[in-house]
Amino acid sequence: MVPTLKKQKITGNISEVFASIQGEGLFIGTMQLFVRLAGCSLKCRRCELPEYQQNPESFYIRPWPGLRSHRMANPVTPGKLMQKIDSLYRFEDFFCVSILGGEPLEQPDFLAELLPHFIKRGIPVFIETSGLLPDEFIRLYDLFSYWCVDLKISRSWGFNGKLRRKHEKIIAKADPRSTYFRILVDANDDSEAILEQIRGLNFSRFNLVVQPFAYAPSHFNDWDTNTILEWINLFRPFFREVRWVPQVHKLLRII
């Protein structure tokens, strides 16, 4: 008699779960439930969240302000995570669930099991991703309601123009009704070098968010009206619509 193989349990590593206002992108100002997945091996030279590159032994789920946080051990199964989320939040309080990283697409099997739980509860799910993992993007695309895909094409990210094929695959799969692109730039970035990475790619159906790169509120001082308009006009010929959207949560000093 051939022994049956026990199905391996799918688990994932989480950095934190919390409720807050979305502070960036096209859904700015909406209340969202954030689920930050741990881990990232991309080694972006400009990473602003290096503390989330590793897999912690445990993580906190933070309910509304004034309520006690709950600690959970990593790795965690999708079912166990959802059980705790169900006990602490009401999904009708949120515009959507937001999946963050790290790079969340580095845990595709975990997401493939987790996302149907949210879909079953009728809550839209939004994801922010680096745009560097097109195969995982294609695999999971239909499970998400909304996508924000970063274009890490400034030289300061350290990828040196090696992303064109990845972007081509993402553009071919993406629907502009549910996907927008984002470029993080400094006011003094090399605009011509950035445009060189865009030319020849068909972004014309998609919206673009130009997000100023800022570690602290003081960095917004580099941006005045003329500089903002210059960057918007630079990208306008290549995208359906271009918006300059800063990280409002940093300006307001909220989570």
C-alpha positions as semicolon CSV with decimal commas, in nm:
position;residue;x (nm);y (nm);z (nm)
1;M;0,000;0,000;0,000
2;V;0,144;0,333;-0,107
3;P;0,151;0,578;0,185
4;T;-0,033;0,903;0,131
5;L;0,179;1,213;0,154
6;K;0,065;1,466;0,407
7;K;-0,013;1,799;0,242
8;Q;0,235;2,063;0,350
9;K;0,075;2,343;0,545
10;I;0,110;2,685;0,382
11;T;0,243;2,954;0,616
12;G;0,366;3,310;0,583
13;N;0,570;3,566;0,771
14;I;0,406;3,891;0,878
15;S;0,562;4,216;1,002
16;E;0,249;4,387;1,134
17;V;-0,126;4,431;1,093
18;F;-0,289;4,766;1,169
19;A;-0,576;4,997;1,079
20;S;-0,499;5,346;0,950
21;I;-0,561;5,603;0,679
22;Q;-0,394;5,539;0,344
23;G;-0,130;5,810;0,311
24;E;-0,013;5,768;-0,048
25;G;-0,122;5,683;-0,400
26;L;-0,463;5,710;-0,567
27;F;-0,658;5,590;-0,261
28;I;-0,513;5,850;-0,028
29;G;-0,737;5,941;0,266
30;T;-0,932;5,614;0,275
31;M;-0,945;5,396;0,584
32;Q;-0,766;5,068;0,518
33;L;-0,666;4,754;0,705
34;F;-0,293;4,710;0,641
35;V;-0,131;4,365;0,637
36;R;0,245;4,402;0,600
37;L;0,419;4,085;0,487
38;A;0,776;4,038;0,606
39;G;1,085;3,980;0,398
40;C;1,241;4,124;0,084
41;S;1,548;4,004;-0,103
42;L;1,551;4,268;-0,378
43;K;1,818;4,485;-0,213
44;C;1,692;4,816;-0,348
45;R;1,969;5,067;-0,290
46;R;1,711;5,326;-0,184
47;C;1,504;5,109;0,048
48;E;1,323;5,327;0,302
49;L;1,198;5,034;0,511
50;P;1,503;4,810;0,570
51;E;1,356;4,688;0,898
52;Y;1,102;4,483;0,701
53;Q;1,357;4,291;0,492
54;Q;1,391;4,013;0,750
55;N;1,139;3,763;0,890
56;P;1,071;3,840;1,259
57;E;0,992;3,569;1,510
58;S;0,661;3,738;1,591
59;F;0,446;4,034;1,495
60;Y;0,177;4,259;1,642
61;I;-0,180;4,311;1,532
62;R;-0,275;4,662;1,637
63;P;-0,649;4,733;1,661
64;W;-0,791;5,082;1,692
65;P;-0,604;5,338;1,906
66;G;-0,651;5,278;2,276
67;L;-0,702;4,904;2,239
68;R;-0,448;4,640;2,334
69;S;-0,219;4,502;2,064
70;H;-0,206;4,127;2,007
71;R;0,117;3,939;1,945
72;M;0,134;3,638;1,714
73;A;0,418;3,403;1,623
74;N;0,567;3,365;1,275
75;P;0,521;3,178;1,055
76;V;0,141;3,186;1,061
77;T;-0,122;3,007;0,853
78;P;-0,373;3,214;0,653
79;G;-0,659;3,060;0,852
80;K;-0,510;3,148;1,191
81;L;-0,432;3,502;1,078
82;M;-0,787;3,552;0,950
83;Q;-0,935;3,415;1,270
84;K;-0,753;3,685;1,469
85;I;-0,837;3,959;1,218
86;D;-1,205;3,861;1,228
87;S;-1,205;3,894;1,607
88;L;-1,054;4,245;1,606
89;Y;-1,193;4,433;1,306
90;R;-1,516;4,495;1,113
91;F;-1,454;4,490;0,742
92;E;-1,734;4,740;0,680
93;D;-1,511;5,001;0,848
94;F;-1,257;4,985;0,563
95;F;-1,237;5,087;0,200
96;C;-1,015;4,786;0,143
97;V;-0,743;4,562;0,284
98;S;-0,395;4,678;0,182
99;I;-0,113;4,424;0,138
100;L;0,233;4,575;0,188
101;G;0,593;4,465;0,230
102;G;0,882;4,413;0,222
103;E;0,797;4,266;-0,112
104;P;0,468;4,078;-0,064
105;L;0,496;3,889;-0,393
106;E;0,789;3,695;-0,247
107;Q;0,524;3,493;-0,057
108;P;0,296;3,391;-0,347
109;D;0,173;3,062;-0,199
110;F;0,071;3,232;0,124
111;L;-0,112;3,506;-0,066
112;A;-0,286;3,249;-0,288
113;E;-0,441;3,097;0,025
114;L;-0,497;3,420;0,218
115;L;-0,673;3,628;-0,047
116;P;-0,977;3,401;-0,094
117;H;-1,056;3,461;0,276
118;F;-1,092;3,833;0,208
119;I;-1,281;3,774;-0,117
120;K;-1,529;3,552;0,071
121;R;-1,592;3,837;0,317
122;G;-1,660;4,083;0,034
123;I;-1,372;4,322;0,108
124;P;-1,157;4,454;-0,182
125;V;-0,782;4,391;-0,156
126;F;-0,513;4,635;-0,269
127;I;-0,141;4,556;-0,307
128;E;0,172;4,766;-0,344
129;T;0,457;4,585;-0,520
130;S;0,798;4,663;-0,661
131;G;0,721;4,554;-1,017
132;L;1,026;4,328;-1,012
133;L;0,844;3,992;-0,991
134;P;0,630;3,970;-1,307
135;D;0,566;3,595;-1,289
136;E;0,416;3,624;-0,942
137;F;0,225;3,933;-1,057
138;I;0,067;3,733;-1,339
139;R;-0,012;3,435;-1,115
140;L;-0,190;3,641;-0,848
141;Y;-0,331;3,921;-1,061
142;D;-0,697;3,820;-1,059
143;L;-0,707;3,771;-0,681
144;F;-0,647;4,141;-0,612
145;S;-0,895;4,424;-0,664
146;Y;-0,633;4,696;-0,707
147;W;-0,261;4,711;-0,785
148;C;0,002;4,979;-0,734
149;V;0,316;4,883;-0,927
150;D;0,638;5,072;-0,867
151;L;0,867;5,165;-1,154
152;K;1,212;5,159;-0,995
153;I;1,380;5,325;-1,290
154;S;1,576;5,604;-1,124
155;R;1,947;5,516;-1,124
156;S;1,955;5,560;-0,748
157;W;1,752;5,239;-0,705
158;G;2,053;5,045;-0,833
159;F;1,888;4,834;-1,106
160;N;2,060;5,017;-1,393
161;G;1,797;4,978;-1,662
162;K;1,759;4,599;-1,635
163;L;1,381;4,606;-1,588
164;R;1,235;4,653;-1,937
165;R;1,136;4,289;-1,993
166;K;0,976;4,273;-1,649
167;H;0,773;4,586;-1,721
168;E;0,665;4,451;-2,060
169;K;0,521;4,137;-1,899
170;I;0,336;4,339;-1,635
171;I;0,190;4,583;-1,889
172;A;0,069;4,292;-2,104
173;K;-0,128;4,144;-1,812
174;A;-0,246;4,456;-1,629
175;D;-0,588;4,617;-1,663
176;P;-0,584;4,999;-1,627
177;R;-0,916;4,985;-1,441
178;S;-0,746;4,811;-1,149
179;T;-0,376;4,894;-1,188
180;Y;-0,177;5,214;-1,169
181;F;0,196;5,276;-1,172
182;R;0,408;5,482;-0,933
183;I;0,749;5,643;-0,968
184;L;0,941;5,765;-0,663
185;V;1,171;6,053;-0,753
186;D;1,388;6,318;-0,596
187;A;1,344;6,671;-0,722
188;N;1,702;6,659;-0,857
189;D;1,687;6,312;-1,017
190;D;1,820;6,270;-1,373
191;S;1,499;6,310;-1,571
192;E;1,648;6,209;-1,906
193;A;1,784;5,882;-1,762
194;I;1,438;5,804;-1,623
195;L;1,264;5,881;-1,953
196;E;1,507;5,649;-2,131
197;Q;1,362;5,361;-1,928
198;I;1,004;5,454;-2,023
199;R;1,036;5,516;-2,396
200;G;0,906;5,232;-2,606
201;L;0,687;5,085;-2,330
202;N;0,310;5,117;-2,374
203;F;0,196;5,292;-2,056
204;S;-0,056;5,510;-2,240
205;R;-0,364;5,337;-2,090
206;F;-0,243;5,370;-1,730
207;N;-0,241;5,639;-1,463
208;L;0,086;5,736;-1,298
209;V;0,153;5,864;-0,948
210;V;0,472;6,068;-0,911
211;Q;0,568;6,038;-0,545
212;P;0,846;6,256;-0,400
213;F;1,103;6,047;-0,222
214;A;1,111;6,167;0,138
215;Y;1,253;6,014;0,452
216;A;1,120;6,303;0,660
217;P;0,878;6,599;0,621
218;S;1,173;6,836;0,569
219;H;1,252;6,671;0,234
220;F;0,934;6,816;0,085
221;N;1,106;7,156;0,091
222;D;1,286;7,054;-0,230
223;W;0,955;7,068;-0,416
224;D;0,792;7,391;-0,532
225;T;0,510;7,442;-0,781
226;N;0,742;7,478;-1,080
227;T;0,934;7,161;-0,996
228;I;0,612;6,965;-0,951
229;L;0,476;7,085;-1,286
230;E;0,803;7,003;-1,460
231;W;0,788;6,641;-1,344
232;I;0,417;6,606;-1,427
233;N;0,471;6,744;-1,777
234;L;0,774;6,521;-1,823
235;F;0,565;6,204;-1,782
236;R;0,237;6,327;-1,932
237;P;0,311;6,216;-2,292
238;F;0,360;5,856;-2,179
239;F;0,065;5,800;-1,939
240;R;-0,310;5,847;-1,943
241;E;-0,300;6,078;-1,641
242;V;-0,021;6,193;-1,410
243;R;-0,063;6,300;-1,048
244;W;0,195;6,429;-0,801
245;V;0,101;6,273;-0,467
246;P;0,324;6,307;-0,158
247;Q;0,321;6,071;0,139
248;V;0,059;6,250;0,347
249;H;0,099;6,018;0,645
250;K;0,456;6,143;0,687
251;L;0,341;6,504;0,675
252;L;0,073;6,431;0,937
253;R;0,306;6,204;1,138
254;I;0,055;5,920;1,150
255;I;0,112;5,547;1,099
